[in-house]
Amino acid sequence: MYFEYMKSCVNEMGIEFDEIAYGKFIRYSEMLIDWNSRINLTAITDMDGIIKKHFIDSLKIFEFSPIKKARKIIDVGTGAGFPGIPMKIINDDFELTLLDSLNKRIDYLKEVCKELKLENVDFVHARAEDGARMPEHREKYDLAVSRAVANMAVLSELCLPFVKTGGYFIALKGPGVETELSEAKKAITEMGGKLLKVINVAIKDTDLNHNIVVVEKIAKTPLKYPRQAGLVSKNPIK
Ligand SMILES: C[S@@+](CC[C@H](N)C(=O)[O-])C[C@H]1O[C@@H](n2cnc3c(N)ncnc32)[C@H](O)[C@@H]1O
């Protein structure tokens, strides 16, 4: 029912979309609804909402086309797998790490990836503040992505330490991003980042207007960051 809709949204970004990918999205939506009755994953439970507000919203990240070249991507605070899993379904050319601080969500993500036969996916149960201090994760990624986890100042401290110099951190944001960005200038610079661009995207057949905030990593993050869990959100860098 949503095949043509998804195909046209994805094709618009210069990416192929076929029945196999569509079948995976449908199975993913079924698992999301099923697991959501036992563990809290999402407030959006109707098919139309899942397709547009979760799947297409996540895939809009490819509007910034240089990320098609990323080979190692981490999704910080992935929750029910957004945006990481939709990205992986339509483009299998990268290694994906899904990080979340809630173990029940990690269990669910493992089941989804097994069921959808998604390969080269790693699962990390940790707070981002701790994960980014682990040598196997620190400055090891071409791209860190995150949606609906924290404001830009906090998120920059949580995500940029994972990114290699020359890589990107991308936050998927709703309206009102300008205020957040003006309050995050210092945090982005401190973490070795530079705001590259904000891409405004519309989701077809909805009134949703979202923003893809692209930050380039231009220098190493000082070792004192991220600060310990609790401090980052309680006392954001300003
Ligand atoms: C509102 S949900 C958003 C989930 C998903 N990214 C989405 O867009 O639907 C926020 C998620 O971030 C996780 N989270 C919040 N703070 C975190 C932190 N410091 N480190 C790791 N995960 C965190 C929560 O456990 C939750 O799963």
The ligand as a Tripos MOL2 file, in Angstrom:
@<TRIPOS>MOLECULE
LIG
   27    29     1     0     0
SMALL
NO_CHARGES

@<TRIPOS>ATOM
      1 C1         13.0550    9.9870   22.4950 C.3       1 LIG1
      2 S1         14.0160    8.5780   22.2030 S.3       1 LIG1
      3 C2         14.4230    8.7650   20.4990 C.3       1 LIG1
      4 C3         14.7930    7.4750   19.8710 C.3       1 LIG1
      5 C4         15.0910    7.5140   18.3660 C.3       1 LIG1
      6 N1         16.3630    8.1460   18.1050 N.3       1 LIG1
      7 C5         13.9730    8.1650   17.5790 C.2       1 LIG1
      8 O1         14.2210    9.1620   16.9190 O.co2     1 LIG1
      9 O2         12.8500    7.6530   17.6240 O.co2     1 LIG1
     10 C6         15.5750    8.9250   22.9880 C.3       1 LIG1
     11 C7         16.4710    7.7120   23.1220 C.3       1 LIG1
     12 O3         17.7590    8.1340   23.5240 O.3       1 LIG1
     13 C8         18.2370    7.3160   24.5610 C.3       1 LIG1
     14 N2         19.1660    8.1470   25.3430 N.ar      1 LIG1
     15 C9         18.9000    9.3070   25.9850 C.ar      1 LIG1
     16 N3         20.0210    9.8160   26.5470 N.ar      1 LIG1
     17 C10        21.0340    8.9510   26.2230 C.ar      1 LIG1
     18 C11        22.4250    8.9270   26.5030 C.ar      1 LIG1
     19 N4         23.0050    9.8750   27.2240 N.pl3     1 LIG1
     20 N5         23.1520    7.9050   26.0080 N.ar      1 LIG1
     21 C12        22.5600    6.9210   25.2830 C.ar      1 LIG1
     22 N6         21.2500    6.8890   24.9900 N.ar      1 LIG1
     23 C13        20.4870    7.8940   25.4500 C.ar      1 LIG1
     24 C14        16.9840    6.8640   25.3160 C.3       1 LIG1
     25 O4         17.1810    5.6540   26.0010 O.3       1 LIG1
     26 C15        15.9750    6.7350   24.1770 C.3       1 LIG1
     27 O5         15.9670    5.4320   23.6330 O.3       1 LIG1
@<TRIPOS>BOND
     1     1     2 1
     2     2     3 1
     3     2    10 1
     4     3     4 1
     5     4     5 1
     6     5     6 1
     7     5     7 1
     8     7     8 2
     9     7     9 1
    10    10    11 1
    11    11    12 1
    12    11    26 1
    13    12    13 1
    14    13    14 1
    15    13    24 1
    16    14    15 ar
    17    14    23 ar
    18    15    16 ar
    19    16    17 ar
    20    17    18 ar
    21    17    23 ar
    22    18    19 1
    23    18    20 ar
    24    20    21 ar
    25    21    22 ar
    26    22    23 ar
    27    24    25 1
    28    24    26 1
    29    26    27 1
@<TRIPOS>SUBSTRUCTURE
     1 LIG1         1 GROUP 0 **** ****
